[in-house]
Every structure is written in C-alpha cells, then in structure tokens.
Amino acid sequence: MEEKYEIILQKSTILLAEDEDNLRESFKKVLHLFVKDVYDARDGEAALSLYKKYSPDIIITDIKMPKLNGLELIKTIRLEDKDIPIIVTSAYTDQDFLLESIKLSLVEYVIKPIKESKLNSILIECAKVLSQKPQTIISLEDGITYDLDNKILHFVDKDIVLTHKEVDFFELLLAHRGNLVTKQNIEDKLYIYEEAPPSALKNLVFKLRKKLPVDIIKTVSKLGYMIN
C-alpha cells in the first residue's frame, strides 16, 4: 500500500454495520490495523445513528440487517453524502442488490469472508476517494503541520519545502506514525533503484533536521527513526 494512502487511512474512521456479533468484533479488530477508529453497529438503525453522530470517513455495511437493511441505510446516507466511500459485504451474491448498487456509487460489493489482500485493495480505493478532498493536513508536534497533497511542512507562517527523497522518508515515517521504522526498511524503500553509500540515510536525516524548527524526528539508537 502506498505511503500516501496509508497515511490517509491512519487518520480516517470507519463505520462498520454487521449484525453477526462474532464477525463484527473480529472484523473491527482487523480494521483497527488500518484506520484511526472504528464505530460498529449491529443493525441499520444503530449504524445510521452513529453516522449522524460521528460523520465517519468510510462505511462498510452488510446487506441483511435488522430494523434497517444495508440498502436502505446506504440510500439514506446517499441523500446527505454522495461521495463517502461505501463497501458492501454479504455472505452471498444478491443479484437484485447488485443491479441496485450501480446507482449507489459503491467502492466494492464483496463476498464474506474477505481475504486480507482483498481488504487491502478495497481500502486503497477508499483512500483514493478520500484523497480527492481539497486538502489533507496532518497535525504534528509543536504546531508543525504537513500538507499531504502539496508535500510541504508548515510552521507558524513559514513553509518548509522538502526534496523528493525527504518527502519519501517523511511520509514513510508518517505511514508508521508512533512506531519504529528500521534503517533497513527505510533504505529498502528510498534506494530501491539506486546504489547509495552507507552514509546516505544519515546525511538525508541530518539535512532534513536542519530545515525543521523543532526536531520531530526521533532516533532510536542504532535501529531507525520514528515520528510521534
């Protein structure tokens, strides 16, 4: 998954509507690996209530649910938001719904259980939709922000322009925000098509730190780097 879309997903929320308790709980745990938060509901009415309360970024819903089925839920939401990415899950293929879903602009109609590779590709498509929003600004420490669309760091009234390699490095850390990214992993990503001297990464980090008003890049001794 490209770092840009990983970053978008990490700051996104999902509304999960699924009436099978065990399936919902296990699916919720998996989704938490990709996104900031997951709001779950066991029926359509509860899902609609959560949608109105939290305004999630992505919706994943089953078709067959009590009180308000998936089709009714989607139609109601589409009256308010024609762009929110929606994924429909089902234990079987519903031909009538497939025909109806063409009008509902779904990202995907997928049969359960969903394989991890399939989930990855679906969430990438959702992130692509979300990336079309006018601007994606990520707040960092000490008032620093990063403009994901324009690849610029901003502090107070100053824009900090990054080189292509600095952008790649910075977005790789953001994609794993709060976690260590090893030197080996970084070098494999940044220098995949070129021979780089052993000091290349160290010099890159040194030059980037000189541009920053506050050192938000944490060094984990002899292992790698991270951003909180």
PETA-V497421 format. One line per field, one symbol per residue. ss: DSSP state (H for helix, E for strand, C for the rest). psi: psi as a letter, one per 20 degrees, with the letter a starting at -180 (. if undefined). burial: # if it has 24 or more other C-alpha atoms within 12 Angstrom, else .. A space follows every 10 residues. Layout:
# PETA-V497421
ss->???
psi->???
burial->???
This chain:
# PETA-V497421
ss->CCHHHHHHHH CCEEEEECCC HHHHHHHHHH HCCCCCEEEE ECCHHHHHHH HHHHCCCEEE EECCCCCCCH HHHHHHHHHH CCCCEEEEEE CCCCHHHHHH HHHHCCCEEE ECCCCHHHHH HHHHHHHHHH CCCCCCEEEC HHHEEEECCC CEEEECCEEE ECCHHHHHHH HHHHHCCCCC EEHHHHHHHH CCCCCCCCCH HHHHHHHHHH HCCCCCCEEE CCCEEECC
psi->pqhghggghh jrqpooopio ggggghhggg hiihrgqppq qirhghghgh ghgimrhqpp qrgoqqgorh ghgggghhhh oiipppppqq irpohghggh hhijlqhqoq pqqpqghggg hghghghggh iiqgqopppa qkjpqpohgi lpqpodkppo pqrghhgggg hgghhkpiqp oqgggghhgh khjqppqhig gghggghghh hphpnioppo pjgbrrp.
burial->..######## ########## ..##..##.. #.######## ########.# #....##### #####..### #####.#... ..######## ......#... #..####### ...#....#. .######### #....#.#.. ...#####.. ####.....# .#..###### #######..# ###..##.## .......... #..##..#.. ##...###.. ...####.
